[in-house]
Structures are given as C-alpha cells and as structure tokens.
Amino acid sequence: MSENFEQKTVTFKPKEKNILKTDEEASVRESAATLSTTGRLIAYNQELKDSLHNGIRFTQLLEQLVQTKEPQTLFEAALKLVNFQLDNSYLVFPQQYSRADFYLIFLNRLLELHNSEKVILQSSDRNRELYHEFPGINTHGYFAFQLEKGTTDGAYYTEKNSGEILFYLNFHKNIVRFNSRSLVQLLLVDYPDKILPEAIKSFETYLLNIGRFFKEDYGFDVDFNLLDPSNSAVYELSNPQIQHSVIDQLFVMAAEGGRMLKVGAHNEAILNLNEGTVVTLFDKSIQNNTGVPEWAIKVNDAEHQVSWFDILLQYQFVRKWYLDNLSDLEVRSDSLYFN
C-alpha cells in the first residue's frame, strides 16, 4: 500500500452542546451549566478526553486492518472502520482515509492473506483517494469503490474512467454481486483492442478470487454471474424470449468458425468446442413444463474451469454473435443492485 498523505496538525474546536455518556460525566456537564468558568473548563477537558479516546480506538482498528493475519479479525475491523465517525465537534483530523478507501484496503489485505495480491493499491494526492491499478490494465483504467447512496453498508467496485460498475459488495447483507453488463462492456468491448488477452484473463481470475474468498472465508452469498465456471451454472438471459433468428445466426457463424451447431432432443442448440467444452442454448420451460419461454445458456467442461465469459473471450465468432444480439442474449444481473 502506498501512502502519500502528509501529516497535519489536528484542530480542536469547542462547542457548548455535550453528549452525556456516564453518570460522572453527566455531573461534570451539570456543573458546567450551573457553576463558574472552572466548571465549563472541566467539561471542555472531558470532551477532549472523550474525543482522544475515540481517536485511539480508531488507530487500534486501523492497526488490526493492516496487520492481522486472521480473516475474521480483518473483516470485523473493516466493518467498524467503514462506519466509524472519527471527527466530532471537539476534535477534527484534517487528513484521513475516506470510508470507500477502507473497502479497498480490506480487499488488498484479504488477497494478501491468500497470497493473491496482484492488484496494486495506489494513492492520488490530487483526488485525495486510494485506487487500484492492475498490471497490464493500469495505463487504460483504474478502480475504486463508490459508496452506495444513503448507506455505508454497500459499495460498488468501479472503473473510474468509464464509470463501469464491476461488482457490488455489502458487508451487512453478506453479498457480492457481479455485473454482466459492465464486465462485457469493459473487458470484451473496450479493452480487447488495447490490452493483451492474457491481462484480461488475469483480471478475470482476480475478480473470481475476490468472490471465492468472500464465499469461503465469510460465507457470503456470491453471484458470479457470467464469470461462474461451475458446470451447474445457468446463465439466465435478460430477454427470456429470444427470437429464433438469433439461433439461426449462431448456426451460420459457427459454421464460418469451423464448428457445427446441433439441435438436441428438446430443441436446444448444442455447440461443441475445443477440449470437450460444450455450450448449450436452451429453453428452461420445456424441461420445467411452465409453457413460458425461459432461454438460458450452460457451459460444460470436464474440469469445471470454463465460464461463459471464457467462451466469449476465447472464441471470436461466439463473441461477435453475442455482442451483435446483446439485447436478446445479455446475461441477467441482479436487478436490485444494477439497472
């Protein structure tokens, strides 16, 4: 972690209004209201003590965040810091990290505990914020958290130049949600002409690791969306009633790409790719007998290592088909967190 913030002197500001915390402090404040200047000075001094103790508690939590080797202690420290009110009417710290910065620091520490810290934490003096740089991508984009409006419980991991939101994280709801629209736009539309495929694949692995560590270490509910490499993953489409002309296009483009698209027993489209990888475009309603079209995509491979995103990244003809028909084929993201 790089730290470029210069140290400045804290500022003390007296204020008449006080908050009662103990019976002893209440007595001090009553004397301040009814007695002499001495009583007021005693109350003022007590407020300063309380403020300093609050600052010390903050440093203890920050020390846990940057030094602990225990995932649970790390999480507890981050949870408290993103909601910590350091300043008050008696003591103001001019230089401090924002609440969004603590999400980034936590993410780096979590990756560090798993020996997977490829992303680099940087500091911007001009914008007074921390941000992430990723090797191979850093000249074209950088990443930071933006707090969810109206709460500090959730934050969006965002590419700052484009504003694309890659995933949503909420400490209190214990969820991570990946956003297919931004992942496709950033990694499969904007970046391929500028960035090597190896860097994009490495960034995909970085995002997968984030989701896995939250799931394994803290039991988070993680929606990997089109990044999910499990054979059990079903990539549901935003438009469940795709036109047959879209499937016809895949037949033509597959043939041009040296592959053959087959029709299964339930009218599903089956595309066999390299090394036993099979992509199936199918209507769930036929199997579920619901009568309402629910088109979805599945990817099967022997090692459970290939996701729909991997298919789009590796096979240009599949990517072109997907992007050309994105209004029909876009993989659905959680509408509670993404428009």
C-alpha positions as CSV (number, residue, x, y, z in Angstrom):
1,M,0.0,0.0,0.0
2,S,1.4,3.4,-0.9
3,E,0.7,6.3,1.5
4,N,1.3,9.8,0.2
5,F,-0.9,11.8,2.6
6,E,1.3,14.3,4.5
7,Q,0.7,14.7,8.2
8,K,-1.1,17.8,9.5
9,T,-1.9,19.1,13.0
10,V,-5.3,18.2,14.4
11,T,-7.7,21.0,15.2
12,F,-9.6,21.5,18.4
13,K,-13.0,23.2,18.3
14,P,-15.0,23.8,21.5
15,K,-18.8,23.6,21.4
16,E,-21.4,24.2,24.1
17,K,-23.6,21.2,23.3
18,N,-22.4,17.9,25.0
19,I,-23.5,14.3,25.0
20,L,-23.9,12.5,28.3
21,K,-22.0,9.2,28.5
22,T,-21.7,8.3,32.2
23,D,-23.1,9.4,35.5
24,E,-19.8,11.0,36.3
25,E,-19.6,12.9,33.0
26,A,-23.3,14.0,33.5
27,S,-22.3,15.5,36.8
28,V,-19.5,17.4,35.1
29,R,-21.8,18.8,32.5
30,E,-24.4,19.9,35.0
31,S,-21.7,21.8,36.9
32,A,-20.6,23.4,33.6
33,A,-24.2,24.7,33.1
34,T,-24.7,26.0,36.6
35,L,-21.2,26.8,38.0
36,S,-18.3,29.0,37.2
37,T,-15.9,29.2,34.3
38,T,-13.9,26.4,36.1
39,G,-16.8,24.0,35.6
40,R,-17.1,24.8,32.0
41,L,-13.3,24.2,31.5
42,I,-13.6,20.9,33.3
43,A,-16.5,19.8,30.9
44,Y,-14.5,21.0,27.9
45,N,-11.5,19.0,29.1
46,Q,-13.7,15.9,29.5
47,E,-14.9,16.3,25.9
48,L,-11.4,16.5,24.7
49,K,-10.5,13.3,26.6
50,D,-13.5,11.5,25.0
51,S,-12.5,12.7,21.6
52,L,-8.9,11.5,22.0
53,H,-10.1,8.1,23.3
54,N,-12.3,7.8,20.2
55,G,-9.2,8.6,18.0
56,I,-7.2,5.9,19.8
57,R,-9.9,3.4,19.2
58,F,-9.8,4.3,15.5
59,T,-6.0,3.7,15.4
60,Q,-6.5,0.3,17.1
61,L,-9.0,-0.8,14.4
62,L,-6.7,0.5,11.7
63,E,-3.8,-1.4,13.1
64,Q,-6.0,-4.6,13.0
65,L,-6.9,-3.9,9.4
66,V,-3.3,-3.5,8.2
67,Q,-1.6,-6.1,10.4
68,T,-3.9,-9.0,11.3
69,K,-3.4,-12.4,9.8
70,E,-6.9,-13.6,10.8
71,P,-9.7,-13.2,8.2
72,Q,-12.4,-12.8,10.8
73,T,-10.5,-10.1,12.6
74,L,-9.8,-8.4,9.3
75,F,-13.5,-8.4,8.4
76,E,-14.6,-7.1,11.8
77,A,-12.1,-4.2,11.7
78,A,-13.2,-3.2,8.2
79,L,-16.9,-3.4,9.1
80,K,-16.3,-1.0,12.0
81,L,-14.0,1.4,10.1
82,V,-16.4,1.9,7.2
83,N,-18.9,3.1,9.7
84,F,-16.5,4.9,12.1
85,Q,-17.1,8.6,12.9
86,L,-13.7,9.9,13.7
87,D,-14.3,13.7,13.7
88,N,-16.6,15.4,16.2
89,S,-17.2,19.0,17.3
90,Y,-14.2,19.0,19.6
91,L,-11.6,17.2,17.5
92,V,-11.1,17.2,13.7
93,F,-8.5,15.2,11.9
94,P,-7.7,17.0,8.6
95,Q,-6.0,14.0,6.9
96,Q,-7.8,10.7,6.9
97,Y,-9.0,8.0,4.6
98,S,-12.5,8.0,3.2
99,R,-14.9,5.2,4.0
100,A,-14.7,4.0,0.4
101,D,-10.9,3.7,0.9
102,F,-11.3,1.2,3.7
103,Y,-13.1,-1.1,1.3
104,L,-10.0,-1.1,-1.0
105,I,-7.6,-1.6,1.9
106,F,-9.7,-4.5,3.1
107,L,-9.7,-6.1,-0.3
108,N,-5.9,-5.9,-0.6
109,R,-5.4,-7.4,2.8
110,L,-7.9,-10.2,2.0
111,L,-6.0,-11.0,-1.2
112,E,-2.7,-10.8,0.7
113,L,-3.9,-13.4,3.2
114,H,-4.5,-15.7,0.3
115,N,-1.2,-14.8,-1.4
116,S,-3.2,-13.4,-4.4
117,E,-2.4,-9.7,-4.2
118,K,-1.8,-8.9,-7.8
119,V,-3.7,-5.6,-7.7
120,I,-1.7,-2.6,-6.6
121,L,-3.1,0.0,-4.1
122,Q,-2.1,3.5,-5.0
123,S,-2.8,7.0,-3.7
124,S,-3.9,10.0,-5.6
125,D,-2.9,13.3,-3.9
126,R,-5.0,15.3,-6.4
127,N,-8.2,13.4,-5.9
128,R,-7.4,12.6,-2.3
129,E,-8.4,8.9,-2.7
130,L,-6.9,5.4,-2.9
131,Y,-7.4,3.4,-6.1
132,H,-6.4,0.1,-7.6
133,E,-4.1,-0.5,-10.5
134,F,-3.9,-3.9,-12.2
135,P,-0.8,-5.0,-14.2
136,G,-1.4,-4.8,-17.9
137,I,-4.5,-2.6,-17.5
138,N,-3.1,0.3,-15.5
139,T,-2.5,2.5,-18.5
140,H,-6.1,2.3,-19.6
141,G,-8.1,2.2,-16.4
142,Y,-8.1,2.2,-12.6
143,F,-10.5,1.0,-10.0
144,A,-12.0,2.3,-6.8
145,F,-15.1,1.8,-4.6
146,Q,-18.1,4.2,-4.6
147,L,-20.4,4.1,-1.6
148,E,-24.0,3.1,-2.2
149,K,-26.1,6.2,-1.9
150,G,-27.8,6.6,1.5
151,T,-25.7,4.0,3.3
152,T,-22.2,2.9,4.1
153,D,-23.2,-0.8,4.2
154,G,-22.6,-1.3,0.5
155,A,-20.2,-0.2,-2.2
156,Y,-19.6,-0.6,-5.9
157,Y,-16.3,-1.5,-7.4
158,T,-16.0,0.8,-10.3
159,E,-13.6,1.5,-13.2
160,K,-13.2,5.3,-12.8
161,N,-12.5,6.3,-16.4
162,S,-15.6,4.7,-17.8
163,G,-17.8,4.5,-14.7
164,E,-18.5,0.8,-15.4
165,I,-19.5,-1.0,-12.2
166,L,-18.0,-4.5,-12.0
167,F,-19.4,-5.7,-8.7
168,Y,-21.4,-4.8,-5.6
169,L,-20.3,-5.6,-2.1
170,N,-22.3,-5.3,1.1
171,F,-20.8,-6.2,4.4
172,H,-24.1,-6.3,6.3
173,K,-26.1,-8.3,3.8
174,N,-23.1,-10.6,3.2
175,I,-23.4,-10.5,-0.5
176,V,-21.3,-10.0,-3.6
177,R,-23.0,-9.4,-7.0
178,F,-21.1,-9.3,-10.3
179,N,-22.5,-7.1,-13.1
180,S,-22.5,-8.8,-16.5
181,R,-23.2,-5.6,-18.5
182,S,-20.1,-3.8,-17.3
183,L,-17.9,-6.8,-17.4
184,V,-18.8,-7.4,-21.1
185,Q,-18.5,-3.7,-22.0
186,L,-15.2,-3.1,-20.3
187,L,-13.4,-6.4,-20.8
188,L,-14.9,-7.6,-24.1
189,V,-15.7,-4.4,-25.9
190,D,-13.4,-1.6,-24.6
191,Y,-10.2,-3.4,-23.7
192,P,-9.5,-6.1,-26.4
193,D,-8.0,-3.6,-28.9
194,K,-5.8,-2.1,-26.2
195,I,-4.9,-4.8,-23.8
196,L,-3.5,-8.3,-24.3
197,P,-5.9,-11.2,-23.7
198,E,-3.6,-12.6,-21.0
199,A,-4.1,-9.4,-19.0
200,I,-7.9,-9.6,-19.4
201,K,-7.8,-13.3,-18.3
202,S,-5.6,-12.4,-15.3
203,F,-8.1,-9.7,-14.3
204,E,-10.9,-12.2,-14.6
205,T,-9.0,-14.6,-12.2
206,Y,-8.6,-11.6,-9.8
207,L,-12.3,-11.0,-9.8
208,L,-13.1,-14.7,-9.3
209,N,-10.7,-14.9,-6.4
210,I,-12.4,-12.0,-4.7
211,G,-15.8,-13.7,-4.9
212,R,-14.3,-17.1,-3.8
213,F,-12.5,-15.6,-0.8
214,F,-15.7,-13.9,0.4
215,K,-17.6,-17.1,0.0
216,E,-15.1,-19.4,1.6
217,D,-13.9,-17.1,4.4
218,Y,-17.1,-15.4,5.4
219,G,-19.9,-17.4,3.9
220,F,-21.1,-14.6,1.6
221,D,-23.8,-15.2,-1.0
222,V,-21.8,-14.6,-4.2
223,D,-23.4,-14.3,-7.7
224,F,-20.5,-14.8,-10.1
225,N,-22.8,-14.2,-13.0
226,L,-21.2,-15.0,-16.4
227,L,-17.8,-15.5,-14.6
228,D,-19.1,-18.7,-12.9
229,P,-17.1,-21.6,-14.2
230,S,-19.2,-24.3,-12.5
231,N,-21.0,-26.8,-14.7
232,S,-24.0,-26.2,-12.6
233,A,-24.2,-22.5,-13.5
234,V,-27.1,-21.5,-15.6
235,Y,-26.7,-18.1,-17.3
236,E,-30.2,-16.7,-17.5
237,L,-30.9,-14.2,-20.2
238,S,-32.3,-10.7,-19.7
239,N,-34.7,-11.3,-22.5
240,P,-36.0,-14.9,-21.9
241,Q,-38.0,-14.9,-25.2
242,I,-35.2,-14.7,-27.8
243,Q,-36.1,-14.8,-31.5
244,H,-35.3,-18.0,-33.5
245,S,-33.5,-15.8,-36.0
246,V,-30.8,-15.3,-33.2
247,I,-30.3,-19.0,-33.1
248,D,-30.2,-19.2,-36.8
249,Q,-27.4,-16.7,-36.8
250,L,-25.4,-18.9,-34.5
251,F,-25.7,-21.8,-36.9
252,V,-24.2,-19.7,-39.7
253,M,-21.5,-18.1,-37.6
254,A,-20.5,-21.4,-36.0
255,A,-20.1,-22.9,-39.5
256,E,-17.9,-20.0,-40.5
257,G,-15.9,-20.5,-37.4
258,G,-15.3,-24.2,-38.2
259,R,-17.8,-25.5,-35.7
260,M,-21.1,-27.3,-36.2
261,L,-24.2,-26.4,-34.2
262,K,-26.5,-29.3,-33.4
263,V,-30.1,-29.4,-32.3
264,G,-30.9,-31.5,-29.2
265,A,-33.9,-33.6,-28.3
266,H,-35.6,-30.6,-26.7
267,N,-34.8,-28.1,-29.5
268,E,-31.7,-26.9,-27.6
269,A,-28.8,-25.6,-29.6
270,I,-25.6,-27.5,-28.8
271,L,-22.2,-26.2,-29.8
272,N,-19.1,-28.4,-29.3
273,L,-15.9,-26.5,-28.8
274,N,-12.3,-27.4,-28.1
275,E,-11.2,-30.0,-25.4
276,G,-14.7,-31.3,-24.8
277,T,-16.2,-27.9,-23.9
278,V,-19.9,-27.8,-24.8
279,V,-22.2,-24.7,-24.9
280,T,-25.9,-25.2,-24.8
281,L,-28.6,-22.6,-25.5
282,F,-31.9,-24.0,-24.2
283,D,-35.4,-23.1,-23.2
284,K,-35.9,-24.0,-19.5
285,S,-39.7,-24.0,-19.9
286,I,-39.5,-27.2,-22.0
287,Q,-37.9,-29.1,-19.1
288,N,-39.9,-27.4,-16.4
289,N,-43.2,-27.6,-18.3
290,T,-44.1,-24.0,-17.5
291,G,-45.1,-23.0,-21.0
292,V,-43.4,-19.6,-20.7
293,P,-40.1,-19.3,-22.6
294,E,-37.0,-19.0,-20.4
295,W,-34.0,-19.2,-22.6
296,A,-30.6,-19.7,-20.8
297,I,-27.0,-20.7,-21.5
298,K,-25.0,-23.5,-20.0
299,V,-21.3,-24.4,-20.4
300,N,-19.9,-27.8,-19.6
301,D,-16.3,-28.9,-19.4
302,A,-14.5,-31.8,-17.8
303,E,-12.6,-29.6,-15.2
304,H,-15.3,-27.1,-14.3
305,Q,-12.9,-24.4,-15.3
306,V,-14.7,-22.7,-18.2
307,S,-17.3,-20.0,-17.8
308,W,-19.4,-18.2,-20.4
309,F,-17.1,-15.2,-20.1
310,D,-14.2,-17.5,-21.0
311,I,-16.1,-18.7,-24.1
312,L,-16.7,-15.1,-25.2
313,L,-13.1,-14.2,-24.6
314,Q,-11.6,-17.1,-26.4
315,Y,-13.9,-17.6,-29.4
316,Q,-14.3,-14.5,-31.6
317,F,-17.3,-15.8,-33.6
318,V,-19.2,-16.5,-30.4
319,R,-18.3,-13.1,-29.0
320,K,-19.5,-11.4,-32.2
321,W,-22.7,-13.3,-32.2
322,Y,-23.3,-12.4,-28.5
323,L,-22.5,-8.7,-28.9
324,D,-24.5,-8.4,-32.1
325,N,-27.5,-9.7,-30.3
326,L,-26.9,-8.3,-26.9
327,S,-30.4,-7.0,-26.4
328,D,-31.6,-10.7,-26.6
329,L,-28.6,-12.5,-25.2
330,E,-27.3,-10.4,-22.3
331,V,-26.9,-12.4,-19.2
332,R,-29.1,-11.2,-16.4
333,S,-27.6,-9.4,-13.4
334,D,-29.3,-8.8,-10.0
335,S,-31.8,-6.0,-10.7
336,L,-31.8,-5.0,-7.1
337,Y,-28.3,-3.5,-7.5
338,F,-27.8,-2.9,-11.2
339,N,-30.1,-1.1,-13.6
